[in-house]
Each structure stands twice: as C-alpha cells, then as structure tokens.
Amino acid sequence: MRVVLSALGIAIGIAAMVAVVGISSSSRAELDRMLDDLGTNLLSASPGTDLFGAQAALPTEAVSMVRRIGPVESSTSTGAVDVRAYRSDRIPAAESGGIGVRAADLDLLDTVGATVAQGTWLTEASSRFPAVVLGKVAAERLGIGHPDPRVLVQVGGVPCVVVGILDAVPLAPELDSSVLAGRQFAAQQLGWDGHPTRVYARAAPAQVDAVRSVLGATANPAAPNEVDVSRPSDALAAQEATDAAFTGLLLGLGGVALLVGGIGVANTMVISVLERRAEIGLRRSLGATRGHIRRQFLVESLVLSTLGGIGGVVLGWLITAGYATTQGWDVAVPVLVVVAGVGLTVLTGAVAGILPAVRAARLSPTEALTG
C-alpha cells in the first residue's frame, strides 16, 4: 500500500502537468482554428469622444467612404438605437437586462463572419417591418429558444417578430447581447438617426496594417481623432497570452505535486532499506556486492517512479480528452509533454533512490543480519 500511494503521488503530479498543458494546447488549437476560419483581417471603427469629452458621432456616409479604400474587400455597419428590448410590455423599464437594439446592414453577417443558428437573417423585405434577429445572449435573456411568429418582443414599445437567432460572434461580441433590426424600420419607427456606431471592414490580409492606419481618417475625415480603430482578433490573441500565463502558474503547481511525489518515493525507499536489512545481509553473505545492492534499490525506485509517471500521463490525457470533448475541441496533447512527463518521473526516481541505494550498499553482511 505504501508503494502504491508513493506511485500515486508521482502520478498526480504528472497528470496535473499533462492535463494543464493538454487543455491549454487544445484551447490554443481551437482558437487558432477559429481565427483561421474567421480571419484576422477584420477591423472596426467606432466613435470616440471629442475635445470636450462628449460622445462623438460617425457620419452617415462612413460605410460608403470606407468601401473606397482600395484593399478593403467589404464594409458594413451597425447603429445603436436609443431604445431597449423587453420580453413583454408588462416588464418595468428598470428590468430590461441591458438588451440594446442595433440597426444592422443586410450584409453584416458576411463581413463579421456571423452565422444564423435558427431562422433567417433580415432581407430587403423584412428589414422594412417589425422583424428582428436576436444575438445568442439576447435570446437567452429574453427566454426565446427558437423563432416563432406567435412570439413577439417589445422593441421600443413596438411588438416585433423574431425571425432569427445568431450563433455567438467571436469577432463582434457586442452583437451577442443585441437585438438587430433593419435600418429602414429602425429609422421610421424606433427613432434611429442614421449614424453608425460601429463600422466593420474586411481588408486584404497583406494590407491590414495599411488599412488600419487610414481607417479613422476615412470614416470621419472631418475629425479623424474622434474615431477609435481596433482589430477584434487582437482581443482573442490577448486572451491566448493570458491563458499562457495562467498555464505557467498551473504548471508550477503541478511541479510542486511532482516534488511531493518524489519525496514520497524517497521516504518509501528509506523505509524499505530499514525493513529489509535481513534481506540485504543475506544477499551480501551469498556474494552480492555493494554495487548489486545499490543497483537493486535504485532500479526499484526507478520502476516505482516510472510506473507512476506512465499512469500520470494516461490520467492527464484522459482529463484533457474529457474536458476538450465537453467544450467541442479537438484533443491536442503535445508529444513532447508526454515524453517530458515520463522523463521527469525517471529523473525523480533516480534522485529519490540514490540516497537509500547508497545507504543499503553500505550495510555490512554481519551488521545487516544481526541488526
């Protein structure tokens, strides 16, 4: 039982390290795949503040001006509407849940890389009438699981039919918690002033930096300093850097667990030497040399640690696979981590077994047999 518990200590340390690296690698692989699918060439421009600290505004022609930039492949926009969306007209205004309303261009989905989970997107016809599309989070907050012509939401006091629900939009998370309406309907019945509050532009991949440098001045030539330009994929890259730092912390904790396991192995081997003095003395009296005794205990320590390491690698891989499966990710455990995990256990076993092995080899046959 003592040997099993010592091997378990090694296994827990290695499992923690493999699982941390495996989950982190799987997460980064999923993020890289998502960025490859969505592209890193999306830029956005939004109004900042003027010299007096007041909220600035983009001109109504911002999208058409941005489209004139040579490397821009497509451009679209949304405009915040000064109303809120409710599940019914009986809900107090203070309980809106922060569900905002945006007027959306019809080509919004193609530019930002969004997809419709259920229902349909706005069309030339539906954008003129009280029809809306919900972001993923907005649908959850409103308690609407699927589009239904019999289910209405109150948008600025106007009953609207939900025609579609979007999937999550990683590069435009502001859309997830929004109710999206057609421009014409928003202008005629919701009081939208026609000014976009966020302009999205897809640039040629090789010209992203060049487009970024002129996007503000193009979107608002009269006051380029009042435009905030960002690259949405940078936020995902920052998230990856944060995850990497957190992974380093968890690896340190796994290393501590491995150290504790190594101390457990050393303790087991020291006690083993004390309990097996008679065996050592008998072997010495039958002709075993000190080198034989030293190798015997060192091999036992290595085998004990290696078995714990292999068990830890398997356990860590299973944890990674289980977590990645629940998240819908591909399992990505680097081979180097597996090799390093087993290698660390061998090293730990060697270090933990040296002192007990030397101590056992120093026992004389007479002392061992009479002790």
N, C-alpha and C positions, 0 to 999 in steps of 0.2 A: 504493500500500500504506500509505503514511503517513497519507493521508486516511481510508482505511478503518479503520485502527487508532484514529485520533482519534475517529471517529464511534462505534466500538465502545466506547470509554471512556465516552462520553456514554450510550450505550445500556445499558451495565451499571449505571451509577448510577441511571438512571430505572427500569430493570427491577427493581432491588433495592427501590426505594421503592414502586413499584406492587405488587410481589409481597407485600411486608410488609404494606402497608395492605389489599390484597385478601384475603390469608389471614386477617388479623385481623378484617376485616369479615365474612368468611364464617363464621369461628368464632363471632363475636358473634351473627350472624343465626341460626346453628344453636342457640346457647344460648338466645336469645330464643324461638325456636320451641319448644324443649324445655320451657322454663318455661311457655309458653302452654299446651302440652299437659298438663304435669304439674301446673301451678298453683303459685302462691306462697303458698297458704293452708294448707299443711301445717305443723303444729307437733309437736314431740316433747318428751317429758318422761322423764328418766331419774334414777335415784337418785344423789345426790352423796355427800358424807361428813358424818358427824355432828360434834358439837363436839369429840370426841376424835380425829378423823381417821380413824375406822373407816368402812368402806363401809356406807352406809345402804341401806334397802330400801323399796320401794313397797308399800303394802297390796294384798292380793289383789283388793280391790274397786275399785282405781284406775280401771279402764276404765269400769265402770258409773257411777262418780261423775262422771267427765269427760263422759260422754254426757248428763248432766243440765244441762250448761252450754247455755243457750239457743242461741247462734249456732253450736254445734258440730254439724256435719252428719253426721259419722261418727267413730268412735273404735275403735281396735284395739290390740293389743299383741303383743310377743314377750317370752319369758323365757329368759335364759341358763341352760343346763343344765350342771352341773359334770362333763361327760364330753367326750371327743374322738372324732372320726370318723376311721376308717382304711380303706384300700382292702381290707385283709385282716387276719386275726388273727395273721399272721406278722410284721407290722411292729412294731418296737420302739416303746415309748411315746414315746421322745425324738424320734422321726421323724414326729410327727403332722402336721407342716406348719402347725400353728396353726389347724386346721379346727375351729371351735367348733360347738356344737349349740344350737339355739334352739327352744323350744316356741312354736308360732305359732297365732294365732287364725285361724279359717276365712275371716274377712272381711279378712284382711291385705292382699291384693293390691289390692282396690278402694280402700282408704284411702291406701296409699302410692303408687299408680299403677304397680304392677309388672305384668308380663306373663309368661306362660309361653312359653318358646321351644320346648320339646319336651315331650310327655307331657301330664299333667294336674296340677291343683292338688289339695290334700288335700280330702277330703269328710268328711261325718259318719261314713261307714263306715270309710274308710281311716285316719282320724285315731286310731282306736282300736287299730290294728295296727301292726306294724313296717314302716311305709311312710314314706319321707322325700322331700322335694323339695330339690334342690341349687341353691345360688346359682351364678351364672355362673363366678366364680373358683374356688369349691369344686369344681365339676365338672371344671374344667381341672386342678386339683391332684390330684384323685383319678383322673384319666385316664379319665373316663366321658364319652363323646361323645353318648350318647343313652340314654333309659330302656330297660331290658331286664329282664324279670322273672327272667332267669337270672343277672343280675349283682347281687351283694349287696355292701353296705358294712357295716363293723363300727362300730356306734354304741354306745359304752359297753359293748362286749362282746356286743351283741345284733345278729345279722345282720338287715339291713333292705333292703327292696326300694326301688329308686329309681323313683318314679312320674312325676317331672317335673324339668325343669331350667328355671330362670328366665333371662330376659334381664337385662342389667345394670339396676340400680335406682338412677338418679342421685340421688334424694332420700333414699335409705336405703342408702348404700353398704355398711353393716355386714352387710346381707343377702347381698351378693355372695359373701362368703367364709364363709357359714354353711350348715350342714345344718339344714333346717327339719323338725320333727316335729310331730305332733298333740299337743294338750295332754293328752289322756287317756293316750295311750301314754307320753308323757314323764313324767307323774306316776306311773304304775303301774310302769314298767319301767326308767326312767332316773334316778329319784330326784329329779325336779324338785319344788321346794317350793311351786309355785303362785304365787310372787311375780313380777310382770312386771318386767323390767329396762329396758324402753323402751315408752312409751305414745305412740301416734300419734293425732293429732286433726286432722280437716279442719274448718276454720272457715269461716263465711260470709266471702267476700273483703273485705267492708267492715268486718268486725269482728275481723280477725286480731289487731290490737294489743290490743283489749279482752280477747279470749280468752287471749292470751299473758300478760296481767297477772294473771289469776286461775287459770291452769292449774296452777301449782305448789301453790297452796293447796288446790285442788280434788282433785288427785291424791293428796296426802298432807296432810290437814287437821291432823294431829297435829304435823307437823314440815315446814311448807312451805319452810323454809330449807334443807332437805336434798334439795331437788329441783332439778335442772338443766333449765331450759327452753330450747329452741333452735328456730330456724326453718331447716330444712335448705336452703331456697333461698338463704339468706344466704351459705352456703359457695360456691354457684355464682356469686353476684354478686361475692364476693371474688375468685374465680378470674378473672372478667372484668376486674376492676380490675387484677389482677396482669398479665394479658395486655396490657392497655392500656399499662402502664408498660414492659413488655418491647418492645412495638411502638414506643414512643418511642425506646428505645435503638437498635433496628434502623434506624429512620428516620434517626437521626443517622449511622449507618454508611453508609447509602445516600447521605446528603448529602455525606459525605467522598468517596465514589466519584464523585459528580457533580462535585465540585470538582476532583478529579484529572482527570476527563474534560475539564473546561473548560480546565485548564492545558494539556492535550494539544492542544486546538483552538488555543489561543493560540500554542503552540510551532509547530504546523503552519503557521499563517498568517504568523508571523515568518519562518520559513524560506522560505515561498513568496515573500515580498517580496524576500528576498535572491536567490533563484534566478530571479526573473522581472524583474530590473532592466531587461533589454533590452526586454522587452515593454512595461514601464511607459514607458520612454523613447520607444519607437516610437509608442505611443498619444498621449503628450504632444506629440510633434513633429507628429502628424497632427491636432492640435486638441483633444484631450481635456483638460478642465480638471482642477484638483485635486479638485473635487467629484465628477467622474466616476470618478476613480481611487479616491477614498475610498469611494464607494458600491459600486464593483465588489468591493473586498476585504471590505467589511462584509457585502454580500449573500452572498458566498461563505462567510463564517463562519456567517451565519445559516442558510443552506441546509445546511451541514455539520452544525451542531448540531441543526437541526430533524429531519433525516433520522435522526440518532442517537436523538433523543427519540422519534420515532414507532416506530422499531424497538424501543426500550426498553419503550415502553408495550405493544406487541404481545407481546414476550417476557415481560414481567411478568404480563400477562393469561394467557398460556399456562401459566406456572408456577403461578399461582393456580388455574386451572381443573384442572390436573393434580393438584395436592395436594388440592383440595376434592373431586374425584371419588374419590380413593383413600380419603378419610375419610367419603364418603357425604353430603357437604354440598352445599347449593346454592351456586353461584358468585355472589359479591356483591362486585363491584369498583365503588366509588362513582364516578359520572361526574365529580365534582369532582376526584378524584385523577387521572383521565386528562387532564382539561383542565389541571390544575396541572402535571402532568408535562411536557406539551408546552410550556406557558408557561415553565416553568423552563429548558427547553433553549433556547428563543428568547432568554430573558434571558441565559443563559450564553453563547450565541453572540454576542450583542451586546457583552457586556462583554469577551469574549475577542478580538473582532475590531476593537475601537475602536483600540487602540494600533497594530497592524500596518497598519490602513487609513490612519491619520494619517501614519504613517511613510512609507508608499508615496506618499501625496499630496504629501509634502514634497520628493520627489526631483525635481530639475530635469531636463528632457529631455537636456541635454548630459551631466550627471553620470551619468544612468542609461544612456545609450548608450555612454559611454566607460568606465564602471565595469565 
